Amino acid sequence: MTLQTDRRATQTTHPLDQLTTEDFDAVRSVLEQEGLVPDTTRFAYVGLLEPSKDELYPTPGPGTDRRVRVMLWDAALSRSLDVALSLTSKSVLRQIELDPSVDGQLPVLLEEFDLIEEILAADEGWIASLASRGLTTAQVRVAPLSAGVFEYENETGKRLLRGLGFRQDHPGDHAWAHPIDGLVAFVDVENRRVSHLLDDGPVPVPEVNGNYTDPAIHGELRTDLKPIEVIQPEGASFTIEGNHLSWLGWDLRVGFDAREGLVLHQLHHTLNGNRRPIMHRAAISEMVVPYGDPAPYRSWQNYFDSGEYLVGRDANSLKLGCDCLGEITYLSPVVADDFGHPRTIPNGICIHEEDAGIAWKHTDEWANSNEVRRNRRLVVSFFTTVGNYDYGFYWYLYLDGTIEFEAKATGIVFTAALPYKGYEYASEIAPGLGAPYHQHLFSARMDMMIDGNSNRVEELDLVRLPKSPGNPHGNAFTQKRTVLESEQQAIRDADGTVGRIWHISNPESLNKMDQPVGYTLYPENSPTLAMADDSSIASRAAFARHHLWVTKFAEDELYAAGDFVNQHPGGAGLPAFAAQDRNVNGEDIVVWHSFGLTHFPRPEDWPIMPVDTTGFKLKPHGFFDENPTLNLPASTAGHCSPTGCHDEN
């Protein structure tokens, strides 16, 4: 049997608790009192402004200010505001008006998803272009696509979306099967008009079936699947109070943000009564999906799903037995709608345990012993839908001290009409239907705190040694350790040929071997950003050009591509942070790790893509003095052999 518990925060008891419905109502009330929310104002973002570390450690004081950041867009005034306010004092602390040509635009609003179709449905040029293809606006859905920054005329400082059309044959039809190629609309959503229409004439619309639940595609459903039941008759091994989660030595606070989604706060591990900090904050600060097709209808395609579209705001409500399996506890985070009103996402966060295979095992004939122990992991996850793609964000904590992040990508690949067989920049995934090559690149921001704030990063490389008098058989190899001293030196790339890893340690905290305690980051060695170094996307998504960045902690440096990503000209975020070239050896540091998928779509990715995964691991490296799972009991006889998982002799 599977169980679920839904916990919705109703009272704020800690400064890092998630924002509640009452908080959102209070935010709007404060802004109304200041005259900042006329009827034309929309809320592009509302999120917790977290207290400083000084306010949180060793424990937060009773008077810790509860602060919120709000981004307001007013189309009537053509005004973007970045506002900080205090819920404690019920006052606005600061407000900054942005210059869109320099600072960029605020994130895409939910209402703009529909607005682009409304604008195009009334545009004579768009209507005529569809008519030349034998189509009407009623037959066409338009994808609201972020515009980026390019050399197109008369776009600087304007709030834009670009629209690609897809024919929808009936209300339940998955229109991605029918891309309308050779046509793209550049839409000024602020002034509600089409600023430019690129139409190179009709292209045959692919006539494939993309309805993956249609029996005509999937045939008879399987009948040979036997049930798999996940049961925990004594309940789960974790507890949660408010947003404070404890599990078998681990404890943390589960946060949620409309932009980043899941945020892990104050991650600690306790062994033998010794509670130790590992990370102050961990989140996926940005993700970008750049496309590699140079055709004029798609060469501008690159989407920042966090900074432009807000992955947390678009989180799914999860279903027991479908999205999550087992003894489940759900959290229901609250986000703001376009009008600043609270919107609860029921069951938006899933927390549960999973078996994780063998923890350790050995059969020793000398000692006449045969022992095996099973591992398990705690899973904290959410799923989000951004247009055609669906993403799962999974944080795993293991009994052996390992921390893992995994992103799961599924949904429907972006489609186009294939220009010709063997097109160099797309895969043919169905007859006449192309899927352009693209990437899904993420940036994890990890505010490290291993046994305190004095941390550093060393790069560890395998070194192959030639034959020598000291290495007569040529079998010797060793490891090179390089301390990354400054932010510029700490811009690094993975290298699988030397097994490159990065060791994050505290030189002021030593283990029983008198070595600094630490954790090691193991990258996947996946490709970095594929676009030309002097391209617009390379400037705007510079974080994705390298696998590792290390910066000195600063409270306002949260996002790898900067605060205002939508139509930002570039250079913000990590390039600007690292340009200060601050010392990062033995300091309060933030480790940023870029990773992701480079997707050359397969026919098997159509009409819906099986889950593909990417991620990284952080493993304890000298953090413990020995294997921390030695105290695991053997599995009971009811779950394995009659004698259990160890010899009785």
C-alpha positions in Angstrom: 0.0 0.0 0.0 1.1 3.6 -0.5 0.4 6.4 1.8 0.5 10.2 1.4 0.6 13.1 3.7 0.0 16.6 2.5 1.5 19.3 4.7 0.7 22.9 4.1 2.5 25.6 6.1 0.0 27.8 7.9 2.3 29.6 10.3 5.7 31.0 10.0 8.0 29.7 12.7 11.5 30.2 11.1 12.9 32.9 8.9 13.6 30.3 6.1 10.0 28.9 6.1 8.3 29.0 2.7 6.0 32.0 2.0 2.4 31.3 3.0 -0.9 32.5 1.6 -1.0 35.0 4.4 2.4 36.3 3.4 1.4 36.9 -0.2 -1.8 38.7 1.0 0.4 40.9 3.2 2.8 41.6 0.4 0.1 42.9 -1.8 -1.4 44.9 1.0 2.0 46.7 1.7 2.4 47.5 -2.0 -1.2 48.8 -2.3 -0.5 51.1 0.6 2.5 52.5 -1.3 0.4 53.0 -4.5 2.5 50.5 -6.4 -0.3 48.2 -7.8 -2.7 50.1 -10.0 -5.0 47.9 -12.1 -2.4 47.7 -14.9 0.3 46.3 -12.7 1.4 42.6 -12.9 3.5 40.6 -10.5 6.3 39.0 -12.5 8.0 37.5 -9.4 7.5 37.3 -5.6 10.0 35.5 -3.5 11.6 35.3 0.0 14.5 37.6 0.6 16.5 35.3 2.9 18.1 36.7 6.1 21.8 37.1 6.2 24.0 34.4 7.6 24.8 36.6 10.6 21.1 36.6 11.3 20.7 32.8 11.0 23.8 31.5 12.8 24.1 30.1 15.4 20.3 30.5 15.7 18.0 33.2 14.3 16.9 35.8 16.8 13.2 36.3 17.6 13.1 39.6 15.8 14.5 38.5 12.4 13.0 40.6 9.7 10.8 38.8 7.2 11.6 40.3 3.8 10.2 39.7 0.3 11.4 40.6 -3.2 8.8 41.6 -5.8 9.2 42.4 -9.5 6.4 44.5 -10.8 5.5 45.2 -14.5 3.2 48.0 -15.5 2.5 48.0 -19.3 0.5 51.2 -19.1 3.6 53.0 -17.7 6.1 50.9 -19.5 7.7 50.4 -16.1 9.6 47.6 -14.5 10.2 47.8 -10.7 12.4 45.7 -8.4 11.0 46.1 -4.9 12.1 44.9 -1.5 9.7 45.1 1.4 9.5 44.0 5.0 6.5 42.0 6.2 7.7 42.6 9.8 7.5 46.4 9.6 4.9 46.4 6.8 7.0 48.8 4.7 8.8 49.1 1.4 12.6 49.0 1.9 13.7 49.9 -1.6 12.4 50.2 -5.1 14.4 50.4 -8.3 13.1 51.2 -11.7 14.9 49.2 -14.4 16.2 50.4 -17.8 15.1 47.5 -20.0 17.7 48.3 -22.7 20.5 47.8 -20.1 19.0 45.7 -17.3 16.7 43.4 -19.3 13.0 42.7 -18.9 11.2 41.0 -16.1 10.2 37.3 -16.5 7.5 36.3 -18.9 4.0 36.6 -17.4 1.5 33.8 -17.4 -1.1 36.0 -19.2 1.4 36.6 -22.0 1.2 32.9 -22.9 -2.3 33.6 -24.2 -1.7 37.2 -25.1 0.5 36.3 -28.0 -2.3 34.3 -29.7 -4.7 37.1 -29.2 -2.4 39.7 -30.8 -1.6 37.4 -33.8 -5.3 36.5 -34.2 -6.0 40.2 -34.9 -2.9 40.8 -37.1 -3.7 41.1 -40.9 -0.2 39.9 -41.9 -0.4 36.8 -39.7 -3.9 36.0 -41.0 -2.7 36.4 -44.6 0.3 34.2 -44.0 -1.9 31.4 -42.5 -4.4 31.8 -45.4 -1.6 31.2 -47.9 -1.1 27.9 -46.2 -4.9 27.1 -46.2 -5.2 27.8 -42.5 -7.1 30.1 -40.2 -6.1 31.4 -36.7 -8.7 29.1 -35.1 -6.6 26.1 -36.3 -3.3 27.4 -35.1 -1.6 27.4 -31.6 1.3 29.8 -31.1 4.2 29.0 -28.8 5.1 32.1 -26.7 8.9 32.1 -27.0 11.3 34.4 -25.3 13.0 36.7 -27.7 16.6 36.9 -26.6 18.8 39.8 -27.9 19.8 39.9 -31.5 20.6 42.4 -34.2 17.0 42.8 -35.4 16.0 46.4 -35.9 13.8 48.4 -33.5 13.9 45.9 -30.6 16.1 47.5 -28.0 14.2 48.2 -24.8 10.9 46.6 -25.9 9.2 43.7 -24.3 9.0 41.0 -26.9 8.0 37.4 -27.6 8.5 35.5 -30.8 5.8 33.2 -32.0 6.0 29.9 -34.0 2.7 28.3 -35.1 1.5 24.7 -34.9 -1.7 23.4 -36.5 -4.1 21.8 -34.0 -6.6 19.5 -35.7 -8.9 19.1 -32.7 -9.0 20.3 -29.1 -7.2 17.2 -27.9 -4.6 17.1 -30.6 -0.9 17.5 -29.7 -0.1 20.3 -32.1 3.7 19.8 -31.9 3.2 17.2 -34.6 2.2 19.9 -37.1 4.8 22.7 -37.1 4.0 25.6 -39.5 7.5 26.3 -41.0 8.9 29.2 -42.9 7.0 31.6 -40.7 7.7 33.5 -37.4 6.2 36.5 -35.8 8.1 39.0 -33.7 5.5 40.4 -31.2 5.7 43.5 -29.1 3.6 42.4 -26.1 3.8 45.7 -24.4 2.2 47.6 -27.2 0.2 44.5 -28.3 1.3 44.5 -31.9 3.4 42.5 -34.4 6.6 44.3 -34.9 8.0 42.0 -37.7 6.7 39.0 -39.6 9.2 36.7 -41.4 7.4 34.6 -44.0 9.3 32.7 -46.7 6.2 31.1 -48.1 4.3 27.9 -47.4 6.1 24.7 -46.4 4.3 21.4 -46.2 3.0 20.8 -42.7 4.0 17.4 -41.4 1.0 15.0 -41.3 2.1 12.7 -38.5 0.1 11.7 -35.5 1.6 13.0 -32.3 -1.2 11.9 -29.9 0.7 9.4 -27.8 -2.4 8.2 -25.9 -4.1 7.3 -29.2 -4.5 3.5 -29.6 -3.7 4.0 -33.2 -0.1 4.7 -32.1 0.4 2.6 -29.0 -1.7 -0.4 -29.9 -3.0 -2.7 -27.3 -1.8 -1.8 -23.8 0.4 -4.3 -22.1 -1.1 -6.9 -19.8 2.1 -8.6 -18.6 3.2 -6.1 -16.0 3.0 -7.5 -12.5 2.5 -5.1 -9.6 5.5 -3.7 -7.7 4.4 -2.6 -4.2 6.5 -0.3 -2.1 5.5 -0.6 1.5 6.8 0.7 4.8 4.6 -0.9 7.4 6.2 1.1 10.2 6.1 4.4 8.3 8.8 6.5 6.9 12.2 7.1 8.6 12.0 10.8 8.2 10.2 13.5 10.2 9.2 17.0 9.1 8.2 19.9 11.3 7.2 23.0 9.3 9.8 22.9 6.6 12.5 21.3 8.7 13.2 17.8 7.5 15.2 15.2 9.4 16.3 11.8 8.2 18.8 9.3 9.6 21.5 11.8 10.4 20.6 14.4 7.8 18.6 17.6 8.5 17.7 20.5 6.3 15.0 23.1 5.6 13.0 22.6 2.4 12.5 25.9 0.6 10.6 26.7 -2.6 11.0 29.6 -4.9 8.9 30.6 -8.0 12.1 31.0 -10.0 14.4 28.3 -8.7 11.9 25.7 -7.5 13.3 23.6 -4.7 15.9 25.3 -2.4 17.7 23.3 0.2 18.7 25.4 3.3 21.1 24.7 6.1 22.0 21.1 5.2 23.6 19.3 8.2 24.8 15.8 9.0 25.0 14.3 12.5 27.1 11.3 13.4 27.7 10.1 16.9 26.0 13.2 18.2 28.1 15.6 16.3 26.0 17.9 14.1 28.0 19.4 11.3 27.1 21.9 8.5 27.8 21.0 4.9 25.9 23.6 2.8 24.1 26.8 3.7 22.0 26.8 0.5 21.7 24.7 -2.6 19.5 25.3 -5.7 19.5 25.1 -9.5 20.0 28.8 -10.1 19.5 28.8 -13.9 18.9 26.5 -16.9 19.0 27.4 -20.5 17.9 25.5 -23.6 19.8 26.8 -26.7 19.0 25.4 -30.2 21.5 24.8 -32.9 19.5 25.3 -36.1 20.6 28.4 -38.0 17.4 28.7 -40.1 16.1 32.2 -39.7 12.9 30.9 -38.0 14.8 29.2 -35.3 18.3 30.7 -35.0 17.2 32.9 -32.1 15.8 30.0 -30.1 17.3 29.9 -26.6 15.2 29.8 -23.5 16.2 30.4 -19.9 13.6 28.3 -18.2 14.4 29.7 -14.7 15.1 33.3 -15.3 12.6 33.9 -18.1 9.8 31.4 -17.4 10.1 30.6 -13.6 10.3 26.8 -13.3 9.0 26.9 -9.7 5.9 28.9 -10.7 5.1 26.2 -13.3 5.5 23.3 -10.9 3.0 20.3 -11.3 0.7 18.9 -8.7 2.0 15.4 -8.2 0.0 12.2 -8.1 0.5 9.4 -5.7 1.5 6.1 -7.5 2.3 8.0 -10.7 4.9 10.8 -10.0 5.8 9.4 -6.5 5.7 5.9 -5.2 5.7 4.7 -1.7 5.2 6.3 1.7 4.9 9.9 0.5 4.8 13.3 2.3 3.8 16.2 0.1 4.4 19.8 0.6 2.1 22.3 -1.1 4.1 25.5 -1.9 2.5 28.8 -2.6 3.4 31.2 -5.4 1.9 34.4 -6.7 -0.2 34.7 -9.8 0.1 37.7 -12.2 -1.9 39.8 -9.8 0.0 39.0 -6.7 -2.6 36.8 -5.3 -1.5 33.5 -3.6 -1.8 30.3 -5.7 -1.2 27.1 -3.9 0.3 24.2 -5.8 -1.2 21.1 -4.2 1.3 18.3 -3.7 4.0 20.3 -5.5 6.9 18.8 -3.5 7.3 15.1 -3.0 9.4 13.7 -0.1 10.0 9.9 0.3 12.6 7.2 0.8 13.9 4.8 -1.8 16.0 1.6 -1.6 19.4 2.5 -3.2 20.9 -0.9 -3.7 23.9 -2.4 -1.9 25.6 -0.1 0.6 28.5 -2.5 1.2 29.2 -6.2 0.9 32.1 -8.6 1.4 32.6 -12.3 1.6 35.9 -13.1 3.4 37.1 -16.6 3.4 39.9 -15.9 5.9 37.6 -14.5 8.5 34.7 -16.8 7.5 32.3 -13.9 7.2 29.7 -12.9 4.6 28.1 -9.6 5.2 25.9 -7.2 3.1 24.0 -4.1 4.0 21.5 -2.2 1.9 21.7 1.5 1.2 18.7 3.9 0.9 18.2 7.5 0.0 15.9 10.4 0.9 14.3 12.0 -2.2 13.1 15.6 -2.3 11.7 16.5 -5.7 9.3 18.5 -7.9 8.3 18.4 -11.6 7.6 21.4 -13.8 6.3 21.9 -17.3 7.7 24.7 -19.5 6.1 24.7 -22.9 6.8 21.4 -24.7 9.3 20.0 -22.1 8.8 18.6 -18.6 11.6 18.6 -16.1 12.0 16.7 -12.8 14.4 18.2 -10.2 15.5 15.5 -7.7 17.8 16.0 -4.7 19.0 12.8 -3.1 20.6 12.3 0.3 22.3 8.9 1.0 23.1 7.0 4.2 26.8 7.1 3.3 26.8 10.9 3.2 26.6 11.3 -0.6 24.6 14.2 -2.0 23.2 13.9 -5.5 21.2 16.0 -7.9 19.4 14.6 -10.9 17.4 16.4 -13.6 14.9 14.4 -15.5 13.9 15.7 -19.0 10.8 14.4 -20.7 7.9 15.8 -22.6 7.8 16.6 -26.4 10.8 17.7 -28.4 10.5 21.0 -30.2 9.6 20.3 -33.8 10.0 21.7 -37.3 9.3 20.7 -40.8 12.4 18.9 -42.0 13.8 20.9 -45.0 15.3 17.8 -46.7 16.7 14.4 -45.9 20.0 14.6 -44.1 19.5 18.2 -42.8 22.6 19.0 -40.8 21.0 20.6 -37.8 18.1 18.4 -36.9 17.0 14.8 -36.6 14.2 13.3 -38.6 12.0 11.8 -35.8 9.0 11.0 -38.0 8.4 11.2 -41.7 9.0 14.8 -42.7 9.2 15.9 -39.0 12.4 17.3 -37.7 13.7 18.0 -34.2 16.5 20.6 -34.1 19.7 19.7 -32.1 19.7 21.5 -28.8 21.1 21.5 -25.2 19.6 21.5 -21.7 22.2 23.2 -19.5 21.8 23.8 -15.8 23.7 25.7 -13.2 23.7 24.4 -9.6 24.6 27.1 -7.0 26.0 25.5 -3.8 26.8 27.9 -0.9 29.3 25.6 0.8 29.7 25.5 4.6 31.7 22.4 5.3 32.3 22.6 9.1 32.1 26.3 8.8 32.7 29.2 6.4 36.4 28.7 5.8 36.3 26.6 2.6 38.4 26.1 -0.5 38.4 24.1 -3.7 41.2 22.0 -5.1 41.3 20.5 -8.6 42.4 16.9 -8.6 43.8 15.4 -11.8 45.2 11.9 -12.5 48.9 12.1 -13.5 50.4 9.4 -15.7 54.1 8.9 -15.0 56.7 7.7 -17.5 59.2 5.0 -16.8 62.1 6.1 -14.7 64.5 4.7 -12.1 61.8 5.2 -9.5 59.2 3.7 -11.8 61.0 0.9 -13.7 57.9 -0.9 -14.9 55.9 2.2 -15.8 53.0 1.3 -13.7 53.0 4.3 -11.4 50.5 7.1 -11.4 49.6 9.7 -8.9 47.3 12.7 -8.4 48.0 16.4 -8.8 46.2 18.7 -6.4 45.9 22.4 -7.4 44.3 24.9 -5.0 42.1 27.4 -6.8 43.2 30.7 -5.3 41.0 33.3 -7.0 37.7 33.6 -8.9 39.4 33.9 -12.3 41.6 30.8 -11.7 38.5 28.9 -10.5 36.8 29.1 -13.9 37.4 25.5 -14.9 36.4 22.7 -17.3 36.0 19.0 -16.6 38.4 16.6 -18.2 37.5 13.0 -18.3 40.9 12.0 -19.7 42.5 12.8 -16.3 39.4 12.0 -14.2 39.2 15.6 -13.0 37.2 16.2 -9.9 37.0 19.1 -7.4 37.6 18.7 -3.7 35.8 21.2 -1.5 37.4 21.3 2.0 37.8 23.2 5.2 41.6 23.7 5.9 40.7 24.7 9.5 38.9 21.4 10.3 41.0 18.3 10.2 40.0 14.6 10.4 41.9 12.0 12.3 44.5 11.7 9.5 45.2 15.5 10.0 43.7 16.2 6.6 41.1 18.9 5.9 37.6 17.5 6.0 35.7 17.8 2.7 33.4 16.8 -0.1 34.3 16.0 -3.7 32.3 17.1 -6.7 32.1 14.5 -9.4 31.0 16.0 -12.8 29.5 14.1 -15.7 32.0 15.6 -18.2 29.2 16.6 -20.4 29.7 19.2 -23.2 29.5 22.8 -22.3 27.6 25.4 -24.4 27.9 24.5 -28.1 27.4 28.0 -29.6 30.1 30.3 -30.9 32.1 32.2 -28.3 31.0 35.6 -29.9 27.3 34.7 -30.2 24.6 36.4 -28.3 23.7 33.3 -26.4 27.3 32.7 -25.3 27.2 36.2 -23.7 23.9 35.7 -22.1 24.5 32.1 -20.9 28.2 32.5 -20.2 27.8 30.3 -17.1 27.3 27.3 -19.4 30.6 27.8 -21.1 32.5 26.2 -18.2 31.8 23.4 -15.8 33.0 25.1 -12.6 33.0 28.6 -11.2 33.9 29.4 -7.6 33.0 32.8 -6.2 33.3 34.5 -2.8 29.9 34.6 -1.1 27.8 37.7 -1.6 24.2 37.9 -0.6 23.0 39.5 -3.9 24.8 37.0 -6.2 22.1 34.3 -6.6 21.7 33.7 -10.3 24.2 32.3 -12.8 22.9 34.5 -15.6 22.0 37.5 -13.5 18.8 38.9 -11.9 17.0 39.9 -15.0 17.6 37.4 -17.8 14.7 38.1 -20.1 16.2 40.2 -23.0 19.3 41.0 -21.1 22.1 41.9 -23.5 24.6 39.7 -21.7 27.6 39.6 -19.4 25.5 39.4 -16.2 25.7 36.8 -13.5 28.9 34.7 -13.2 31.1 36.7 -15.6 30.4 39.8 -13.6 30.8 38.1 -10.3 34.1 36.4 -11.2 35.5 39.6 -12.8 36.1 40.9 -9.2 38.7 38.1 -8.9 38.2 37.8 -5.2 40.2 35.4 -3.1 38.4 32.0 -2.7 41.0 30.1 -0.7 39.8 29.6 2.9 36.9 31.9 2.4 33.1 31.8 2.5 32.6 30.4 -1.0 29.9 29.5 -3.5 30.5 26.6 -5.9 28.7 26.8 -9.2 28.5 23.7 -11.3 27.3 23.7 -15.0 26.1 20.4 -16.4 23.4 19.1 -18.8 22.3 17.3 -21.8 23.3 17.8 -25.5 20.3 16.4 -27.4 20.5 14.9 -30.8 16.9 13.6 -30.9 16.1 10.0 -31.8 13.0 8.5 -33.4 12.5 6.9 -30.0 12.0 10.4 -28.6 8.7 10.8 -30.6 5.8 11.3 -30.0 6.8 11.7 -26.3 10.4 11.6 -25.0 11.4 8.9 -22.5 13.1 10.4 -19.5 16.7 11.4 -20.0 18.8 12.3 -17.0 21.8 14.5 -16.1 23.3 15.6 -12.8 26.2 15.3 -10.4 27.3 13.9 -7.1 29.0 15.3 -4.0 30.7 12.6 -2.1 32.3 12.9 1.4 36.1 12.9 1.0 37.7 12.9 4.4 34.5 14.4 6.0 34.1 11.2 8.0 36.9 9.2 9.7 35.6 5.9 8.4 32.7 4.4 6.5 29.7 6.1 8.2 27.4 3.2 7.4 29.1 0.6 9.6 26.2 0.8 12.0 23.6 -0.3 9.5 21.8 -3.4 10.7 21.4 -6.4 8.5 18.1 -6.7 6.6 15.6 -8.8 8.5 14.8 -12.3 7.4 11.4 -11.3 6.2 13.0 -9.2 3.4 15.7 -11.5 2.2 16.9 -15.1 2.9 15.8 -17.1 5.9 19.0 -16.3 7.7 19.1 -12.6 6.9 21.9 -10.7 5.2 24.8 -12.0 7.3 26.2 -15.3 8.4 25.0 -16.6 11.8 28.2 -18.6 12.3 
